[in-house]
Amino acid sequence: MPNEEIKLKPCPFCGGEPVLQEHVFHGYRSTFGVVCLDCCCETRQFYDTAKEAADAWNRRAKDAEKRLR
């Protein structure tokens, strides 16, 4: 999935703009994470795919609570 197709929710803490980051390790495969440009809140930086990182960022406790009801 190209990064342009990935939608990120606003930061859950400040409402700021998040960006998807690719971490390139020479001799190894890249990893991915998401960080808020305003407050620097971030996911862990070692998701195998951009989609996994985006899914982790977009997951919200309120969403989980709604599904449990």
C-alpha positions as CSV (number, residue, x, y, z in Angstrom):
1,M,0.0,0.0,0.0
2,P,1.6,3.3,-1.0
3,N,2.0,5.8,1.9
4,E,-0.3,8.3,0.1
5,E,-3.2,6.0,0.6
6,I,-2.7,5.7,4.4
7,K,-5.0,7.9,6.4
8,L,-3.8,9.0,9.9
9,K,-6.2,10.3,12.6
10,P,-5.1,13.5,14.4
11,C,-3.0,13.1,17.5
12,P,-5.0,11.7,20.4
13,F,-3.3,14.1,22.8
14,C,-3.1,17.5,21.1
15,G,-5.0,17.0,17.9
16,G,-1.9,17.8,15.9
17,E,-0.8,16.5,12.5
18,P,0.8,13.0,12.5
19,V,3.4,11.8,9.9
20,L,4.4,8.3,8.9
21,Q,8.1,7.8,9.2
22,E,10.3,5.2,7.5
23,H,13.4,4.2,9.4
24,V,16.1,2.9,7.0
25,F,18.7,0.6,8.4
26,H,21.4,-0.1,5.9
27,G,21.8,-3.8,5.3
28,Y,18.4,-4.5,7.0
29,R,14.8,-3.9,6.0
30,S,13.1,-0.6,6.8
31,T,10.7,-0.2,9.8
32,F,7.9,2.3,10.2
33,G,6.4,4.5,12.9
34,V,4.1,7.5,13.3
35,V,4.9,10.8,15.1
36,C,2.9,13.9,15.9
37,L,4.6,17.0,14.5
38,D,3.2,19.2,17.3
39,C,3.7,17.3,20.6
40,C,6.1,14.5,19.4
41,C,3.8,11.7,20.6
42,E,4.8,8.6,18.7
43,T,4.2,4.9,18.2
44,R,7.0,2.5,18.7
45,Q,9.3,2.8,15.7
46,F,9.7,-0.8,14.6
47,Y,6.5,-1.8,12.8
48,D,7.3,-4.0,9.8
49,T,4.9,-2.2,7.4
50,A,3.5,1.3,7.1
51,K,0.0,-0.1,7.4
52,E,0.8,-1.7,10.8
53,A,2.2,1.6,12.1
54,A,-0.8,3.5,10.8
55,D,-3.2,0.9,12.3
56,A,-1.5,1.2,15.7
57,W,-1.6,5.0,15.6
58,N,-5.3,5.1,14.5
59,R,-6.4,2.6,17.3
60,R,-8.1,4.5,20.1
61,A,-9.2,3.3,23.5
62,K,-12.7,5.0,22.9
63,D,-13.1,2.9,19.7
64,A,-12.4,-0.3,21.6
65,E,-14.8,0.7,24.4
66,K,-17.6,1.2,21.8
67,R,-17.0,-2.3,20.3
68,L,-17.2,-3.9,23.8
69,R,-20.6,-2.5,24.5
